[in-house]
Amino acid sequence: MKTLAFLGYLMGEPPPGLSVVLTFRGEEVALDARTIAARAAPSVSRAQVGLEPLDVAETRELMTAILGSEGVSEEFAAHLCERTSGLPFAIQDMVALLRERGTLIRRGCGWARKAIDELNVPTALRDSVLERVGRLPAGARAVVEAAAVLQVPVPVPVLVAICGLERADALAGWRRRCVRGC
């Protein structure tokens, strides 16, 4: 809490030439932290950047940077993009896991995978997802858990029926996640 108080003070009257970069996920941070930028002095510039999941080309570019090689095939990048839902953190963790387990192999001047489908979810990624889901209200958590078990897109009425809640509660949980961009 002392850090938030200090940042609030600093942003109220920043010294000339000072640059501060604050990053956070809006849905995961306390209201006090979200209001720091809103209460900043008029001279303070601010920008809100919404990040979308990476597409296949961006996944390939990230993999190339991580591996230090141009030899990442479009097919490999597409497969990893699909398996990670285009989340940079998940891509980074999956590439590290593939290298660590020896399932990412150098072939010619490129990279190939061995059995990505058989790998477990990286621990750091699993813990991050479990923490985020654990903070959800019960209705939203039930919807997320039902969707995770299904592992395939389904119509909303099917998801509502599976999550074990009254229709109104399930839809409220579903809408909450959709509005937040999960």
Steps between C-alpha positions, in 0.01 A plus 500: 500500500795734559601460137154609384509802730843596367391458136191712568719773649753474217237516226330799666806724454769316306848650479588639154636237262379204704358204311299229674347200330222320684365176363221288637200296400201715581279214613765366736613805690339679793304819440768710678759399241267565205425854617865610523512592132157664519615732781826596332587864437375648170861517377532121521449314173328166517395235254292190542609213281280196454688191390340236282628143470772449240411366157704231324742748339560675833541164675760405241679832550507451879624141464772619260614759755500247785684234302734743326428336167296567188426128461154493662252356252156647444346163592692485830405860585134431415497192721659684792272801451197273518629309805578822692205710380755755379597609852864619497568375854366155406701494175818591686437236767413233243816567295709486820331177602554347155869588513541380858341163427686450175180491298602804297771388265719668242441357153711639219482876529169499688314366802261209528282374779449159647155432648389842631159344559649269763657777711355614829414866552806689632481546878531880496220529245277253686552686829426836337174372350395331825566822693294708257211253495511473880428873532185483289153513655342154531277537190781610272730230640239230430468617139879507448539154654220356284656650186843364597367148540328510161819612318298583186278795412135432586179703474423711807192292598718187518757680715223627728358150537839351586616751761230394748361845579164658452481645148506864618805440726688313227428771244609770745829314551542447127432867422744611770781301334407617149489866603840473666650344191611172650 
